[in-house]
Amino acid sequence: MANAEQYVASIVEKYRVQVDTGSPAHCAADKILPLLKNWGKQYLLGLTLSGAYGKNTAVSLVSHVDVLIALSPVPGMPMKKVFWNLFEYLTEQNLRPRTRDVSVQLEHKGFRIDLVPSCREHNQNLLFNKKTGAVVATDLAQHVHLIANSGRQQEISAMKIWRERGRLVIPSFYLELAVLRALEKEPFGHLAENVLAVMRFLSSRFEKAVLRDPANAENIVSNDLSADERDTIADAARKALYEENWKKLLW
Protein backbone atom coordinates (compact mmCIF):
# COMPACT_ATOMS: atom_id res chain seq x y z
CA MET A 1 0.00 0.00 0.00
CA ALA A 2 3.02 2.30 0.38
CA ASN A 3 3.32 2.53 -3.41
CA ALA A 4 -0.40 3.29 -3.73
CA GLU A 5 -0.05 5.98 -1.07
CA GLN A 6 2.79 7.62 -2.97
CA TYR A 7 0.98 7.36 -6.28
CA VAL A 8 -2.27 8.95 -5.04
CA ALA A 9 -0.36 11.71 -3.28
CA SER A 10 1.59 12.43 -6.47
CA ILE A 11 -1.60 12.72 -8.53
CA VAL A 12 -3.17 15.08 -5.99
CA GLU A 13 -0.03 17.19 -6.01
CA LYS A 14 0.04 17.17 -9.83
CA TYR A 15 -3.30 18.99 -10.04
CA ARG A 16 -3.21 20.92 -6.77
CA VAL A 17 -3.70 24.67 -7.14
CA GLN A 18 -1.14 26.60 -5.12
CA VAL A 19 -2.84 28.72 -2.46
CA ASP A 20 -1.12 31.92 -1.35
CA THR A 21 -1.23 35.62 -2.13
CA GLY A 22 1.59 35.39 -4.65
CA SER A 23 0.30 32.33 -6.49
CA PRO A 24 -0.48 32.59 -10.21
CA ALA A 25 -4.16 31.77 -9.58
CA HIS A 26 -4.42 34.50 -6.94
CA CYS A 27 -2.80 37.01 -9.29
CA ALA A 28 -5.19 36.03 -12.11
CA ALA A 29 -8.15 36.68 -9.81
CA ASP A 30 -6.70 40.05 -8.80
CA LYS A 31 -6.75 41.15 -12.45
CA ILE A 32 -10.52 40.60 -12.60
CA LEU A 33 -11.40 42.49 -9.41
CA PRO A 34 -11.61 45.99 -11.01
CA LEU A 35 -14.21 44.69 -13.46
CA LEU A 36 -16.24 43.19 -10.64
CA LYS A 37 -16.07 46.40 -8.64
CA ASN A 38 -17.36 48.28 -11.65
CA TRP A 39 -20.21 45.80 -12.05
CA GLY A 40 -21.25 45.77 -8.37
CA LYS A 41 -21.00 49.54 -7.92
CA GLN A 42 -22.68 50.84 -4.76
CA TYR A 43 -24.18 47.43 -3.96
CA LEU A 44 -20.82 45.69 -3.63
CA LEU A 45 -20.06 44.62 -0.05
CA GLY A 46 -16.90 42.69 -0.72
CA LEU A 47 -14.89 40.33 -2.90
CA THR A 48 -13.46 37.25 -1.21
CA LEU A 49 -11.43 34.32 -2.44
CA SER A 50 -13.69 31.42 -1.58
CA GLY A 51 -14.88 28.01 -2.73
CA ALA A 52 -12.35 25.28 -3.41
CA TYR A 53 -9.50 27.79 -3.42
CA GLY A 54 -10.41 28.96 0.08
CA LYS A 55 -10.79 25.35 1.22
CA ASN A 56 -7.43 24.32 -0.30
CA THR A 57 -9.16 21.64 -2.40
CA ALA A 58 -8.91 23.35 -5.81
CA VAL A 59 -7.64 21.17 -8.64
CA SER A 60 -6.66 22.61 -11.99
CA LEU A 61 -8.94 20.23 -13.89
CA VAL A 62 -11.96 22.16 -12.55
CA SER A 63 -11.13 25.75 -11.69
CA HIS A 64 -8.12 27.54 -10.28
CA VAL A 65 -9.74 30.10 -8.03
CA ASP A 66 -13.19 31.15 -6.79
CA VAL A 67 -14.28 34.70 -6.04
CA LEU A 68 -17.34 35.32 -3.88
CA ILE A 69 -19.07 38.56 -4.88
CA ALA A 70 -21.10 39.76 -1.90
CA LEU A 71 -23.78 42.33 -2.71
CA SER A 72 -26.37 44.10 -0.68
CA PRO A 73 -29.90 43.36 -1.97
CA VAL A 74 -30.46 45.13 -5.28
CA PRO A 75 -33.93 46.73 -5.50
CA GLY A 76 -36.06 45.12 -8.18
CA MET A 77 -33.42 42.52 -9.01
CA PRO A 78 -33.96 38.99 -7.64
CA MET A 79 -30.98 36.63 -7.46
CA LYS A 80 -31.79 34.97 -10.79
CA LYS A 81 -31.57 38.34 -12.50
CA VAL A 82 -28.36 39.22 -10.61
CA PHE A 83 -26.79 35.97 -11.80
CA TRP A 84 -27.65 36.54 -15.45
CA ASN A 85 -26.78 40.23 -15.24
CA LEU A 86 -23.23 39.28 -14.24
CA PHE A 87 -23.06 36.81 -17.14
CA GLU A 88 -24.25 39.48 -19.60
CA TYR A 89 -21.79 42.04 -18.23
CA LEU A 90 -18.84 39.68 -18.63
CA THR A 91 -20.03 38.80 -22.12
CA GLU A 92 -20.05 42.50 -23.01
CA GLN A 93 -16.44 42.65 -21.80
CA ASN A 94 -15.56 39.95 -24.37
CA LEU A 95 -14.53 37.53 -21.64
CA ARG A 96 -16.61 34.64 -23.03
CA PRO A 97 -18.05 33.45 -19.69
CA ARG A 98 -19.85 30.17 -19.17
CA THR A 99 -22.38 29.41 -16.47
CA ARG A 100 -22.10 26.66 -13.88
CA ASP A 101 -24.59 25.74 -11.14
CA VAL A 102 -24.08 28.79 -8.88
CA SER A 103 -21.17 30.53 -10.58
CA VAL A 104 -20.09 32.21 -13.76
CA GLN A 105 -16.75 30.92 -14.97
CA LEU A 106 -14.28 32.67 -17.22
CA GLU A 107 -10.74 32.05 -18.34
CA HIS A 108 -8.04 34.66 -17.91
CA LYS A 109 -4.42 34.09 -18.94
CA GLY A 110 -4.90 30.33 -18.83
CA PHE A 111 -6.65 30.28 -15.44
CA ARG A 112 -10.28 29.30 -14.84
CA ILE A 113 -11.94 31.70 -12.41
CA ASP A 114 -15.33 30.96 -10.85
CA LEU A 115 -17.31 34.05 -9.88
CA VAL A 116 -20.10 33.43 -7.38
CA PRO A 117 -22.64 36.29 -7.18
CA SER A 118 -24.53 36.46 -3.89
CA CYS A 119 -26.63 38.84 -1.85
CA ARG A 120 -26.09 39.09 1.90
CA GLU A 121 -29.33 38.90 3.82
CA HIS A 122 -29.83 37.96 7.48
CA ASN A 123 -26.15 36.93 7.72
CA GLN A 124 -26.53 34.44 4.89
CA ASN A 125 -25.52 34.26 1.25
CA LEU A 126 -28.38 34.07 -1.21
CA LEU A 127 -27.29 32.19 -4.33
CA PHE A 128 -29.08 31.35 -7.55
CA ASN A 129 -28.79 27.70 -8.57
CA LYS A 130 -29.09 27.59 -12.34
CA LYS A 131 -29.68 23.84 -12.43
CA THR A 132 -32.67 23.85 -10.06
CA GLY A 133 -33.82 27.41 -10.69
CA ALA A 134 -34.02 27.96 -6.94
CA VAL A 135 -32.55 30.58 -4.64
CA VAL A 136 -30.43 28.99 -1.92
CA ALA A 137 -29.78 30.58 1.48
CA THR A 138 -26.50 29.41 3.01
CA ASP A 139 -23.21 30.60 4.52
CA LEU A 140 -20.25 30.07 2.24
CA ALA A 141 -17.76 31.17 4.91
CA GLN A 142 -19.01 28.31 7.09
CA HIS A 143 -18.50 25.90 4.18
CA VAL A 144 -14.93 27.10 3.77
CA HIS A 145 -14.23 26.75 7.49
CA LEU A 146 -15.72 23.24 7.61
CA ILE A 147 -13.65 21.84 4.76
CA ALA A 148 -10.47 23.81 5.44
CA ASN A 149 -10.39 22.40 8.98
CA SER A 150 -11.58 18.88 8.16
CA GLY A 151 -8.16 17.34 7.57
CA ARG A 152 -9.65 15.66 4.49
CA GLN A 153 -8.51 18.07 1.77
CA GLN A 154 -6.30 15.51 0.03
CA GLU A 155 -9.09 12.94 -0.16
CA ILE A 156 -11.51 15.59 -1.45
CA SER A 157 -9.00 16.69 -4.08
CA ALA A 158 -8.48 13.08 -5.17
CA MET A 159 -12.22 12.58 -5.56
CA LYS A 160 -12.53 15.76 -7.61
CA ILE A 161 -9.82 14.43 -9.92
CA TRP A 162 -11.70 11.12 -10.19
CA ARG A 163 -14.92 12.99 -10.97
CA GLU A 164 -13.33 15.09 -13.70
CA ARG A 165 -11.43 12.20 -15.26
CA GLY A 166 -14.63 10.14 -15.34
CA ARG A 167 -16.68 13.09 -16.63
CA LEU A 168 -19.11 12.56 -13.78
CA VAL A 169 -21.67 15.11 -12.64
CA ILE A 170 -21.75 15.90 -8.93
CA PRO A 171 -21.55 19.42 -7.44
CA SER A 172 -18.35 20.02 -5.52
CA PHE A 173 -20.01 20.79 -2.18
CA TYR A 174 -22.11 17.62 -2.46
CA LEU A 175 -18.94 15.64 -3.14
CA GLU A 176 -17.16 17.28 -0.20
CA LEU A 177 -19.99 16.35 2.18
CA ALA A 178 -20.02 12.81 0.81
CA VAL A 179 -16.29 12.48 1.51
CA LEU A 180 -16.73 13.74 5.07
CA ARG A 181 -19.61 11.31 5.66
CA ALA A 182 -17.65 8.40 4.20
CA LEU A 183 -14.61 9.12 6.35
CA GLU A 184 -16.37 9.86 9.65
CA LYS A 185 -14.80 6.84 11.33
CA GLU A 186 -11.65 6.55 9.25
CA PRO A 187 -8.17 7.54 10.48
CA PHE A 188 -6.27 10.52 9.15
CA GLY A 189 -3.08 10.23 7.14
CA HIS A 190 -4.02 7.18 5.07
CA LEU A 191 -4.80 8.79 1.73
CA ALA A 192 -5.06 5.74 -0.54
CA GLU A 193 -7.07 3.68 1.96
CA ASN A 194 -9.37 6.61 2.58
CA VAL A 195 -9.99 7.15 -1.13
CA LEU A 196 -11.05 3.50 -1.31
CA ALA A 197 -13.31 4.04 1.71
CA VAL A 198 -14.99 6.91 -0.12
CA MET A 199 -15.41 4.67 -3.18
CA ARG A 200 -17.07 2.01 -1.04
CA PHE A 201 -19.43 4.63 0.38
CA LEU A 202 -20.30 5.90 -3.09
CA SER A 203 -20.86 2.38 -4.36
CA SER A 204 -23.14 1.24 -1.55
CA ARG A 205 -24.62 4.05 0.55
CA PHE A 206 -24.40 7.21 -1.53
CA GLU A 207 -27.65 6.78 -3.45
CA LYS A 208 -29.80 6.85 -0.31
CA ALA A 209 -27.64 9.10 1.89
CA VAL A 210 -29.33 12.35 2.89
CA LEU A 211 -26.71 15.10 3.08
CA ARG A 212 -27.75 18.48 4.45
CA ASP A 213 -26.07 21.86 4.27
CA PRO A 214 -24.43 22.41 7.68
CA ALA A 215 -25.14 26.13 7.32
CA ASN A 216 -28.86 25.61 6.66
CA ALA A 217 -30.45 22.23 7.39
CA GLU A 218 -33.36 23.07 5.10
CA ASN A 219 -30.99 22.74 2.16
CA ILE A 220 -30.85 19.05 1.29
CA VAL A 221 -27.69 19.01 -0.80
CA SER A 222 -28.27 15.42 -1.91
CA ASN A 223 -31.36 16.62 -3.78
CA ASP A 224 -29.05 18.44 -6.20
CA LEU A 225 -28.79 15.20 -8.19
CA SER A 226 -31.61 13.05 -9.53
CA ALA A 227 -31.88 9.38 -8.62
CA ASP A 228 -30.48 8.47 -12.03
CA GLU A 229 -27.52 10.84 -11.57
CA ARG A 230 -26.75 9.34 -8.13
CA ASP A 231 -26.98 5.88 -9.65
CA THR A 232 -24.41 6.87 -12.29
CA ILE A 233 -21.98 7.95 -9.56
CA ALA A 234 -22.53 4.69 -7.65
CA ASP A 235 -21.97 2.61 -10.79
CA ALA A 236 -18.72 4.44 -11.55
CA ALA A 237 -17.48 3.82 -8.01
CA ARG A 238 -18.34 0.12 -8.22
CA LYS A 239 -16.46 -0.13 -11.50
CA ALA A 240 -13.41 1.60 -9.99
CA LEU A 241 -13.40 -0.80 -7.04
CA TYR A 242 -13.80 -3.81 -9.31
CA GLU A 243 -10.88 -2.87 -11.54
CA GLU A 244 -8.51 -2.35 -8.58
CA ASN A 245 -6.18 -0.30 -10.78
CA TRP A 246 -4.99 3.00 -9.39
CA LYS A 247 -3.78 4.17 -12.78
CA LYS A 248 -7.30 3.81 -14.17
CA LEU A 249 -8.88 5.39 -11.10
CA LEU A 250 -6.63 8.47 -10.93
CA TRP A 251 -4.26 9.84 -13.54
N, C-alpha and C positions, 0 to 999 in steps of 0.2 A: 504493500500500500504506500510505501515511501515514494516510489516512482510516480504513482497516481497523484499523490499529494503535491509533488513538485510540478507535475504536468499541469494540473488544474490551476495552481498558483501562477504558473507562467502564462497561461492563457488569460487569466484575470488581469495580470499585469500588462499584457500585450494591448488590451483594449481600455485599460483604466485611464480616465481623464484626470490629469494633474490638477489638484485643487490648491491654489494659493493666489495671492493678489498679483503675482507676476507671471502667472501661467498664460500660455497662448489663448486658452479658452476665455479666461477672465478678461484679457485685453481685447478679444474680439467682441465680448459683450459690452465693454466700455465704449467701443466705437458706436454702438447702437443707441446708447443712452440719450444723447441729444435729440435724436428723432423721437424717442418715446416721451421725452419732456415736452417737446413741441406738440405732440398728439394729446397728451393728458391735460396740458394747460393748467388752469386754476383748480381742476379737480384732482390733480395728481397728489397723492399723499406720500408716495415713496416708491423706490425701485430697489428690489432686493434680489440677490442671487439666491435661488431657492431650488426646489425640486431635487432631482438626482444629484446635481452638482453640490447643493447644500448638504445632502446626506452622505456625500462621498461614495455614491454608487453609480456615478455616470460612466457609461461605456461609449466609446466613440462610434459603435455601430448604430446607436440610437440618436443621441444628441450630446453635444459637448457641454452646454451650459444652459441653465434655466433662469429666466428673469421674471420675478413676480411684479406685476404692475398694480399697485394698490391705489384705487381711486375712491374719492368720496362719491356718494350716490349722485348720478347725473340726472337732473330733472327731465322727465319725459323720455328717458332712454333706459329701458330694461336691459338686463345683462345680455340677452341674446343680441340686441342691437349694438351694445358696446363691443361684443366679440366681433361681430361682422364689420363694425366701423373700423376697428383696428386692422382687420384684414384688408379692407378697401384702402385705408391710408397707406399701408405698406405696399400695396399694389401700385398705388399712384407714385410711390417713390422708386418704382422699378426694381423692387427687391424680390419679386416673384415668391411671395409667401405661399405656404400650404397649411391647411388647417388639420389639427389633430383633435383628440377628444375635447380637451379643455384649453388648448394652447394654439398659438399661431407660430409656425416654425419658418425660419428663413435661414439661408446660408450666407455667411459673410467671410470672405477670405479663407474658404475651405472649412469653416466651422459651422455646425448646425446649432442654432440658437432657438430655444423654445421660449416664447413670450406668453405669459399667463395673465390675461386681464382679469381683474377682480374688483369688486366694490366692498369696502369695509362697512359693515353694519352690525351693531350689537356685538362688537369684538369678534366677528367672524368674517371669513372671506366668502363672498358670493361669487360662484363660478358658473359659467354656462357650459353644459356638457352637450357638445354637438351631436354625439351619437344618440343620446336619449332625448334631447330637446328640453331637458329639465335644468332648472337652476339649483345648484347644490350649495348648501351652507356648511362650511367647515372651517378648520383653522390650519392653514398650511405650515405655520411655524411649529405647531404641535407635531405635525407629520415629520418635519425635518428633525426635530428633537428626538422623536421616538426612534427613527431609523439610525440617526447619527450616533445614538448611544446604545444601540442594540447589540453591538459586537458581532453582527451578522452581515456586515457590508460585503465581505468577500463572497459569501454564499449568494447574496442577492445579485451581485455583479455577475457571478457565474450563471445564474438562472436567466438574467437578461440576455447574456450572450447566447445561451441555449435557445431562448425564445426567438431572437433575431435570426440565428442561423437556421432554425426550423421554420421561419416565416409564420410563426404562431401569433395569434391575436389574444393578448391579455394586457389590460392597462397596468402600467408600472406599479401603481399603489396597490392594486389588487394582488399582483405578484409578490410585492414586498410583504403584505400581510399574510399571504399564504406561506412564505418562507418562515416568518416568525412563528406561525401556528405549527408548522411541520417540525420546527426545531425547539419547541418549548422545553422538551426534556432531554435534549441532546447536549453534549459537552461542547465547549468552545475549543477552537484551535485544531479541529479535525476537518479541514476543508473538504477533501474528497469524500469522506464518509458522510459528512453533512449534506453535500450535494445529492448523494444517493438517497439519504433520508427524505429530502425534499421530493425527489422523484417518486419515492414510494408513497408519499402523501398524495402527490398529484395523481398517481395511478389508481389509488384506492379510496381516498376520502375527499378529495378536492371537489368532486361533482356535487356532493351534498353538504359541504361545509358552508356554514353561514358566517361570513366575515363582515364585521361592522366597522365603520369609521370610528376610531377612538376619540375623535374630536366632536362627533355628533352621532350618537347611536341610532338615530333615525335613518342615517345613510347606510343602507345595506350594500356594501361595496360588491359583494358577490352577485348582486343583481345586474352588474354592469355587463355580464356576459349571458347569453341565452343558454339553455340546456344543451343545445347542439354544440355551441362554442366551447362550453366546459368539457363536453365529451371529447372534442377534438384534442384539447390539452391533455386529458387523461390518457387517450390513446397514444399520443406522442410520447408521454412519459413511460407507458408500458413498453413501447417499442424500444426506447432507450435502455431500459433496464434489461430487456431480453437480449439485446445485442451485446451488452457488457463490453463495449469498446469505447474507451475515453476519446479516441481520436474521431469517432463519429458523433459523439455526444457534444464535445466542445472542440472548436478549432479556430 
